[in-house]
Amino acid sequence: MLTIKFSRKGKKDQSFFRIIVLEKTKDPFGDFLEDLGFYNPRLKESSLKIERIKHWLSKGAQPTASVHNLLVNQKIIEAAKMKVSKNPK
């Protein structure tokens, strides 16, 4: 199953995220199928390949909750935001 998720990049305390498409079971720091843009949470800026995101969503790729909420904020998809929570240790 394909998924659209964040891949963390940057230095300590200066992170930014690439938005990538890959198999759900693969490591986000390894090989991926396509780079769909980036998101910088510190500066609240993003650059997204909207047509490619819509293409992968039509092929059945599932975005993670955080990516889903970013796509809703950017008005790429029309849906309600999802609750993002971390699993307790």
N, C-alpha and C positions, 0 to 999 in steps of 0.2 A: 504494500500500500504506500502511495506517495504522500509526503507531507511537506508543508511549507513552514519553515521554522527559522529562528534566529541562530546565527553563529557569532559568538562573541569575539571581538578583535580589539586591539588597542592596548595601551599600557595600564598599569595599576591605577585605579581611580580615574581613568580616562577612557572608559570603554565606549565602543560603538558596536553596532550589530549589522552584519550582512544578512540579508533575507535570501534564503536558498531553498531549492527543491531537492529532496533526496528521499530515498527509501526510509520508512519509519524506523527500521532497526539499525540503520547506519549511524556512525559517529558524525556529528555536525562539524567536527574539525578535520575530517578526512575528505574523501571524494564526494562530490555532489553533482547533480545533473545540470543545474543552471543557477546563476546568480541573478536575483530579481531586483536588487537595489540595496540600499543601506538605510539605517536609522540611527541617529545620534541623540540619545536621551538627554544629554547635558545641554545641548543647544536647541533641542526640539526640532531638528531639521531632518528631512528624509528625502531620498530620491528613489522613486519606484518606477519600474517598467510596467505600467498599468496594463498594456495589451498582453504582455507575457503572463502576468498574474492571472488575468481573466482566462487566458488559454489553459493554464495549468489547473485552475479551478474547474473549468469545463471538462477536463480530462479526468477529474475525480480526486485531485490532490486535496487533502484536508489541512487547513491551517491550524497551528497551535492556538491556544486561547489568547496569548499575547499578540501574535501576528493578526489574528482575527480582529482584535480590538483596534489595532493600528489601521487595518483596512477599513473598518467602520468609521474611524476618525477621519480618514482621508477620503471618505465617501466613494470608495471603490466597490464595496458591497453594501447592500441594504439589509441590515439585520440588527438585532439587539446585541449589546455588548455581552461578552461571556464573563463569568466570574473567574478570576485568576487566583489560584491559591497554591501554596507550596505544601507538599506532604510533610507531616510532622516526623521528626527523626526518632 
